[in-house]
Amino acid sequence: ETGVTQTPRHLVMGMTNKKSLKCEQHLGHNAMYWYKQSAKKPLELMFVYNFKEQTENNSVPSRFSPECPNSSHLFLHLHTLQPEDSALYLCASSQGTSGEEQFFGPGTRLTVL
Amino acid sequence: GEDVEQSLFLSVREGDSSVINCTYTDSSSTYLYWYKQEPGAGLQLLTYIFSNMDMKQDQRLTVLLNKKDKHLSLRIADTQTGDSAIYFCAETPALFSGGYNKLIFGAGTRLAVHP
């Protein structure tokens, strides 16, 4: 257990569906992240929130919409996704300024049909 | 630009040493990390090294940093079947004012340990 939980662990959706991924951290951290992990590719940073404010959007398509209602929760809202969006979506958190470690959740395995 | 490269696959016999290599391009990196990902799990920090260090040892793990060649390696002594996983190299660029820890990851090296 890393102190970062993600739900659901697996999700299958059609291209016209709307779904949301949830991440919660119990570590008292200030920064939270969404990453996309595809096979044989480096982890892609998608979004960063620091003190609930979005500080980075790494050229992510608008069909991915993040939400950070407080410093412990992070959502990724999904709509009209494409099959190439199928991947493992990882959430992480960090204290924010230590430069030492990000703590990762187990990920949500997303399949878009 | 920032780029981290790793070979994708390594196979070793149980009891042997494993050496996983990584190269990076950002000469201003401050921290360099090794993360481990087991099947069905997220990434877990194994160890890290600050850029002004050449070596760090932690039980079976030895990290070597060659800053001149921008080369990082992770040596696992007496490799066990439980070490089978994907190992990610990552670096943090020079400190910036964003207030969060930006990590640049490699694609990961899949380590397979066989009897």
Interface residues (C-beta under 8 A of the other chain):
Chain A: T2 V4 Q6 N30 A31 Y33 K40 K41 P42 L43 L45 V48 N50 F51 T55 E56 L90 A92 S94 G96 T97 S98 G99 E100 E101 Q102 F103 F104 G105 P106 G107
Chain B: V4 L8 T30 Y31 Y33 Y35 G40 A41 G42 L43 Q44 L45 Y48 F88 T92 L95 G98 G99 Y100 N101 K102 L103 I104 F105 G106 A107 G108
